[in-house]
Amino acid sequence: MIDIRTEQLLPVRDVPAYLESRGLGKRVAQKSVQRWIHRGSDGAKLEAIRIGGMLVTSREALQRWVEAQSRALEATEVPHAARQAPRPTHPISTRTHEETTRILTDHRLMPTELDSCLEGLKGLQGSARDHVAGVLFRAGFRTCSDVRKLGREGLRQLAGIGPRSVPVVELLWTALGERGAEESAT
């Protein structure tokens, strides 16, 4: 209970400014102070009395309220080791390396073998090369051998391969032929 003879009274409307002046971060809303008085927080209510038409608390009452909240927090605080999430009792299915690689490749987060072939093409604008890479990827091609199976004319007929993409397709086809010859020789 607030003792008006010994405690430093503080109008409730001034509590937000008082707390802010104490270096407690951003300003507390007046509604929060009203809630602390009427409903409490963490089981502790802020003491307040009405003098005439003014609702007042005290600096000491604020201190008691903060201490009560701290005690409530300490009582419910769990040691760090106990805070860790419990281990599930059922086994967790984990993705295999192949599944993970496929997912990363499907979302274009991991380059494919075909991307490596296209990166090796010299003298091309990046945007044209990237466009052809996207067209081939959307068509389901991931490796150089996939593209070889389609053939030069098949590449040219793919939806999205336009006049600007033809030089890229030609260079890619030449590079694939050279790479195929190297693979055959080994």
N, C-alpha and C positions, 0 to 999 in steps of 0.2 A: 504494500500500500504506500502511496506517495505521501510523504510528510511535508506539508507546505512550509513548516517552520525551519527545516534543515536542508531540504533539497532545492536545487536550482531549477525553477519551473521553466518550461519551454512550451509555447503554444504549438499545438499539433501541426498547424499550417507551416511552421518553421522547421519541422523535423527534416524534410528533404534537404533544405539548404544546410542545416547543421551537419547532417551526415556527409554531404558533399564536401563541406569545409574540412572534414576530418580525413579527407584523402581516400574515400572508399569507392573511387571510380565514378561512374556516371550517376547522375541525379536519380534519386528514388522518386517514383510517382506518388502523388498524394493519396491515390486510391490504395496503393500498397500499404501506406501507413494506416489508413482506415481499416484495412483488412487485418493488419497485425493487432489492432486494438480490439476489433469485434470478433474475429474468428481465430486469430492467432496464426502462428506458423511453426511447424514442427512441435506442436503441443505447447508452445509458450505464447501467452498473450502479452502485448505491450500494455503496461498500466497507464491509465489515463483517468483524469477527473474533470468534472465540469465545474467551473467557477463562474458564476453568473451565466452568461450565454456562451462562454468560451471553453472549448475543450483543450486541456493542457496535459502534458506529461512532464517528465523531468529528465535531466541528463542522467541522473542516477537510475531512473526507471529504464531508460534506454540501455544502460550498462547491464542491469540485471537481465533484461530481455536477451541481449546478445550473449551473455554468459549461459543462460538457460538453453539457447539454441545450440551453443557450442557443446554443452553437456549432452544434449539430445543427439547431436551429430557423432560425438565420440562413442556414445552407447550403441549406435547402430553401425558404426564403422567396422568393416570386416578386414582382417589382416590381408595383406597383398596376396599371399598364397591361396587364400580361400576365394579371392575375387576372380581368379582365372576361371574360364568357362570349363564346365565339367566335360570330361571325355565321353563321347557317345558310346553306348554299350553295343550298338550294332556296327558292323564294319562299314566304312565309308568307301563307296566305289570311287576310284580315282581313274582319271583318263590315262590311257596309254600314251606313250610318246607319239605314236603314229596318229592317234586321234587328235591330240593337241596340235601337232604339226598341220594336220588337215584343216582344223578350225582356223588356225592363224593364217594359213594360206588362203582359205576361202574368203577371209575378210581382208585379204591383201595386206596383212601385217607382216608376213614373211614372204620373201621373194621365192618364186618358183624357178625351176631350171630354165624355163622359157624366158623369164625376166633376165636371167644371166646372159642368155643368147642375145637378147635385144640390147642390153647394156653394152655388149661388146661391139655393136655396130658403130663404125666410125663415120663422121661427117654428116650426122643427122641432127635435125632440130629435135630438142627434147620433147616438144609437144606432139609432133607427128609420131615419134617413136612411142610415146606414152599412150597416144590414141590407139595405135595398132596393138599395143600390149593389152589395153582394156578390151578391145574387140575380141582378141584371141582368148583372153581370160573368160569373158562372158560366154564365149562359144564353147568353153569347157576344155581348152587346151592348156596343159600345164608343163609339158615336156617338149623338147625339140623333135623327138620321134613322133609325137602326136601330130605335129605340124607337117612332118615329112610324109606321113600317111595320107594327108589331105591333098598334097601336091600343089604346084604353083598355081594352076588355074583354079583349084578349089579355094586357095587363099584369096585370090582376086575376087571370087564370087561371094565371099562372106559379107553378110549385111553389115554395113558400117565402113567398109573399105571403099573409099572414094578416090578421086584423082590425086589428092595430096598424099594419100597413104600408099599409092602404088610404088613409089621409090623405096619406101621402107620395106614393103613386101618383097621387092626384088633383091634388096640388100640382104634381107633375112634369108631368102631362099638361097642366095649365093653362099652366105655364111653356113647355112645348114648343110649345103652340099659339101663344102670344105670340111665341116665338122664330121659329117657322115663318112667322108673318105678317110679321115684320120681314124675314126672308130673302126672302120673296116680293116685298116692296115694293122691295127694292134691286135 
